[in-house]
Amino acid sequence: MDCTYKTNRYKMPLLNIVGITSFNTSFFSAFVFLKKERTEDYIWALKMFKEILGEVNQPLVIITDRELALVNAIRDVFPSITNIICIWHINKNIVAKCKMYFQTKEDWETFSSDWQKVVYSSTEGEYIANWHEFETTYKEKNEALVYIKETWLPLKEKFVSAWTDVHLHLGNRASSRVEGAHSKLKKYLEVSTGNLQIVKKKICLAIDNEFNEITVQLAREKTQVPHACDIPYFKNLIYRISLFAFKELHEQYMMAKNGTMHPICTGQFTATMGIPCAHKMKNWKTGSLSLDQVHPHWRIDTRELNNFHSNLGADHDDQIENIIDDFRREYHKWPFDKKKRAKEIIQQMTIQPDVLFEPTIPSRENRFQVAKKRRAKNSTRRDPSQFEVVEARWQSNSSNGGN
């Protein structure tokens, strides 16, 4: 989940919620226009999303950046769900706040590498040891350490492997998929000055095209089997799981066969991917891998996307027919003024079936900002992030002999 900007003339943030397919590709799951990025706005949006999903289809993991209003809303609406903070955003924020304290490229790369050791600590004990070593090594970089300790360490359970890799995140620890979805959407929008009606229509076009692509891909995957996986050990999985899942399984199978896996099984691969690891396969040398050992997310034999819209439509058709029958029965009992009002409402909905009320948001920009925006008012391109500004300045200083 992440907001994108420069999509509409009202400058309303557009919350983009992206899901992951069985093929390990992303798809548009929901879009929500927000008035502001406040906790109460996010809570309303997430409650609507939760209601649409239904109780049996709740997500297990949600990945966001460090948008505290969104993080708090997730905790309120989805209290049992794991919220992972995007490691890419964390690293870029550290670039923005810490790179200025390093004079050479080599020193900065060493600092970054040591920080990654902390992030990817596989156990809590390893994390404590790695952080202590990191803190000792860079004790003279006090400003950088204070920033990390005060900003990120209080949230360590949301991004350090020791805590995140006990949850089924399907190999996703960054929100790069939603960033890609932002870019894909803006190709449909083309400009940033459309009203909500125009933006909605283009979003619907993007979703329809994406749905068609996924439908074609699903049909293709149901007829293909990787040659290396066409062996008795995988016979129960053929045409039932995605090619991506087969690829992951085969890598584990080869490690088990060649004895190249880590000597100790941490259980993290199976916990995060929903697929048996090499250690488990080594213990199941004989026979065939059972389908119930693979998480349902990777199943393709249970996916029937072509029927989704028709089934959903049939359910809604039944509901609307019942409502119309009730309306007919009650209509004759109503007084004249109520009948008249009912007819007016129905006529309005029939003539304008897709009504969106455009908001009026006063501008708070001064004349210099307005002039600047006017020069590029049609652009959907985002403004540079702080880390990009810092890196550009750092590289400029380096090329000018500042190091």
QUIBEL-V30735 format. One record per backbone hydrogen bond with DSSP energy under -0.5 kcal/mol. CO is the residue of the C=O (numbers start at 1). NH is the residue of the N-H. Records with the same first field share a line. If there is no record, write none. Layout:
BEGIN
CO: NH ; NH
END
This chain:
BEGIN
2: 16
4: 14
8: 11
13: 15 ; 34
14: 4
15: 17 ; 32
16: 2 ; 18
17: 29 ; 30
19: 27
21: 24
25: 21
27: 19
30: 17
32: 15
36: 38
38: 42
39: 43
40: 44
41: 45
42: 46
43: 47
44: 48
45: 49
46: 50
47: 51
48: 52
49: 53
50: 54
54: 57
55: 58
60: 82
62: 84
64: 86
65: 67
66: 68
67: 70 ; 71
68: 72
69: 73
70: 74
71: 75
72: 76
73: 77
74: 78
78: 81
82: 62 ; 84
84: 64
86: 90
87: 91
88: 92
89: 93
90: 94
91: 95
92: 96
93: 97
94: 98 ; 99
95: 99
98: 101
99: 102
104: 108
105: 109
106: 110
107: 111
108: 112
109: 113
110: 114
111: 115
112: 116
113: 117
114: 118
115: 119
116: 120
118: 121
119: 161
121: 162
123: 127
124: 128
125: 129
126: 130
127: 131
128: 132
129: 133
130: 134
131: 135
132: 136
133: 137
134: 138
136: 139
138: 141
140: 142
141: 145
142: 146
143: 147
144: 148
145: 149
146: 150
147: 151
148: 152 ; 153
152: 155
153: 156
155: 158
156: 159 ; 160
158: 85
160: 163 ; 164
161: 165
163: 166
164: 167
167: 169
169: 172
171: 173
173: 87
175: 179
176: 180
177: 181
178: 182
179: 183
180: 184
181: 185
182: 186
183: 187
184: 188
185: 188 ; 189
186: 190
189: 191
194: 9
195: 199
196: 200
197: 201
198: 202
199: 203
200: 204
201: 205
202: 206
203: 207
204: 208
205: 209
206: 210
207: 211
208: 212
209: 213
210: 214
211: 215
212: 216
213: 217
214: 218
215: 219
216: 220
217: 221
218: 222
220: 223
221: 224
226: 229 ; 230
227: 230
229: 231
231: 234
232: 235
233: 289
234: 237 ; 238
237: 240 ; 241
240: 300 ; 301
242: 246
243: 247
244: 248
245: 249
246: 250
247: 251
248: 252
249: 253
250: 254
251: 255
252: 256
253: 257
254: 258
255: 259 ; 260 ; 261
264: 266
267: 271
268: 272
269: 273
270: 274
272: 170
274: 295
277: 281
278: 282
279: 283
280: 284
281: 284
282: 285
290: 293
291: 294
295: 298
296: 299
298: 242
300: 303
302: 304
304: 307
305: 308 ; 309
307: 311
308: 312
309: 313
310: 314
311: 315
312: 316
313: 317
314: 318
315: 319
316: 320
317: 321
318: 322
319: 323
320: 324
321: 325
322: 326
323: 327
324: 328
325: 329
326: 330
327: 331
328: 332
330: 333 ; 334
331: 334
335: 339
336: 340
337: 341
338: 342
339: 343
340: 344
341: 345
342: 346
343: 347
344: 348
345: 349
346: 350
347: 351
348: 352
356: 358
359: 361
360: 362
366: 370
367: 371
368: 372
369: 373
370: 374
371: 375
372: 376
373: 376
374: 377
376: 379
378: 192
385: 389
386: 390
387: 391
388: 392
389: 393
390: 394
391: 395
392: 396
393: 397
394: 398
395: 399
396: 400
397: 402
398: 401
END
